[in-house]
Amino acid sequence: MLENNYFNLLLGVPDTDFAKLIEEATETGVIYNEISQRIEIDLDINGLLKKQERKFDIENRNLDEHFGKQERN
């Protein structure tokens, strides 16, 4: 029986619904990995942009406190 299992490994994947399901799941996993990598990059970019906005807001607030809102305009 064990010898038969090794022989089946050499024959390739059978043409069954289960084999097709596994193949599609594998392809979806590859696509999902690409999607998750793109989402990660977008989150990093958005996070950096938000950080720059916060720094800009803090700098403006400090200028407002130092010079006053009326004098700066």
FENHUGI-V562659 format. One record per backbone hydrogen bond with DSSP energy under -0.5 kcal/mol. CO is the residue of the C=O (numbers start at 1). NH is the residue of the N-H. E is the energy in kcal/mol with one decimal. If there is no record, write none. Layout:
<<CO & NH & E> <CO & NH & E>>
//
This chain:
<<1 & 5 & -1.4> <2 & 6 & -1.6> <3 & 7 & -1.8> <4 & 8 & -1.9> <5 & 9 & -1.2> <6 & 10 & -0.8> <7 & 10 & -0.7> <7 & 11 & -0.7> <8 & 12 & -0.8> <14 & 16 & -1.6> <16 & 20 & -2.0> <17 & 21 & -2.4> <18 & 22 & -2.4> <19 & 23 & -2.2> <20 & 24 & -2.6> <21 & 25 & -2.3> <22 & 26 & -2.2> <23 & 27 & -2.3> <24 & 28 & -2.6> <25 & 29 & -2.2> <26 & 30 & -1.8> <27 & 31 & -2.4> <28 & 32 & -3.3> <29 & 33 & -2.0> <30 & 34 & -1.9> <31 & 35 & -2.6> <32 & 36 & -3.2> <33 & 37 & -2.1> <34 & 38 & -2.1> <35 & 39 & -2.5> <36 & 40 & -2.2> <37 & 41 & -2.1> <38 & 42 & -2.5> <39 & 43 & -2.8> <40 & 44 & -2.1> <41 & 45 & -2.5> <42 & 46 & -2.9> <43 & 47 & -2.5> <44 & 48 & -2.3> <45 & 49 & -2.3> <46 & 50 & -2.5> <47 & 51 & -2.0> <48 & 52 & -2.1> <49 & 53 & -2.3> <50 & 54 & -2.4> <51 & 55 & -2.4> <52 & 56 & -2.5> <53 & 57 & -2.7> <54 & 58 & -2.6> <55 & 59 & -2.5> <56 & 60 & -2.5> <57 & 61 & -2.5> <58 & 62 & -2.5> <59 & 63 & -2.3> <60 & 64 & -2.6> <61 & 65 & -2.3> <62 & 66 & -2.2> <63 & 67 & -3.2> <63 & 68 & -0.7> <64 & 68 & -1.6> <68 & 72 & -1.4> <69 & 73 & -1.1>>
//
